[in-house]
Amino acid sequence: MGNFIFHGCDAAELAREFGTPLYVMSEDEAIDRIRAVKSCFDDSYERCRTHFASKSFLSRDMLGIIESEGLGLDVVSGGELYLARDEGFPPEKIAFHGNSKTDSEIRDALEYRIGKFVCDSLQEIAAIGGIARAVGARAKILIRVNPGVEGNTHRHMLTSGGRTKFGIRSSEIADAVSLCMGLENIELGGFHFHVGSQLMDNSAHLAALDVLLGLIKRLKVELGFDTEVLDMGGGFGVAYTDLDKPAPIDEFIRPMVGRVCEFCASNGIFRPDLIIEPGRFIAGPSGITLYTVCSVKEVPGVAIYAGVDGGFPDNPRPALYEAKYDAVIADKFGEPRTETVTIAGKCCESGDILIRDIALPHVERGNIIAVLCTGAYNHSMASNYNKNPVPAVVAIRGGVPRVSVRRQTYADIFACDSPKT
């Protein structure tokens, strides 16, 4: 019995010292997970490199870790690019993704001389080519292919298949390659695919690889195009609850590399450089979120609702994806789980439920709830809905906590409003 310890820190003490809601990120865990990926990819094969999907979690401190560990960086917005540029992240290691890049984002990326754009449509390829010509630059790009393969995940996390907004269908890839080859300011390096997020195994990746490898062979024969780079995406799943059984990362990655190497060798094709882009795998298990219980209300025959001081604004994933989480009472850790409780957020939304029907010790007002595995897509998706401030991020390194991102104030929320006249 006692308090929940997260990477050397007492979670209940963190809540008292820094307040709640509170994001807590273990930098040690993030580094360990980065090195686990690199050990079975970058360090095991020639011309393989890992990029971090910054949309999962990005801060100045996290960017420093990514750079010091030698990873590349995937960005999907002008804001993410701004932070990378402001911190001096090596531009040649940046890839700009996204299905709807603005002209200003394209110009900013060209000005910073980023490593590559990942292009989502023929129109975008033409637009980047035109802007590059206007500013006297040459844009390196990959074409994002929709291989028509759907991963086994929530429908809102599918990024390939018949209904997704992402990528160019394989039937149009020859036209896209021909377009690139005819644009003076475009340098086409190869292809990218991503089949979905929070995947428990690599079956969808392997099926998509078969499509891409067939395209690579056909394009070499028909257009004389040699693929130099193949980005195999990310989407590697993590265990949010005991029901999640993700494949170990090496069992995920090694068969993918093996499939590419075998195909290229048997077809006499030079194996392209390979990229993977994990985000959730690195950030997700590295973080927890702490809340204070503000009310406990029993609705007979329905639920015991434990209302906390956060919810939808700091974690919209349960509402967006029906995401499931595990949690503990940080100041009653190890006590018998005698009650079935629904952890409810504070927003005026019936859908603001963080966890439904979880077994916990007896819950009381003032208890500290720790929701586990919240390092990815929580802080990055946070909003000011109901005018709630975005929580602080406390980073832990070697058992020592520090404020990494300060808590937003009410004044911060309204700082952009026009002054009262």
PyMOL commands that set and color helices and strands:
alter all, ss='L'
color gray80, all
select helices_A, chain A and resi 11-18+27-39+54-56+60-68+78-86+91-93+103-112+122-135+155-157+170-181+203-223+249-267+280-286+317-321+330-332+379-381+385-387+410-413
alter helices_A, ss='H'
color red, helices_A
select strands_A, chain A and resi 5-6+9-10+22-26+48-53+72-75+94-96+116-119+139-146+168-169+186-192+229-231+273-276+287-299+303-308+327-329+339-344+353-360+368-372+392-397+400-405
alter strands_A, ss='S'
color yellow, strands_A
deselect
rebuild
show_as cartoon
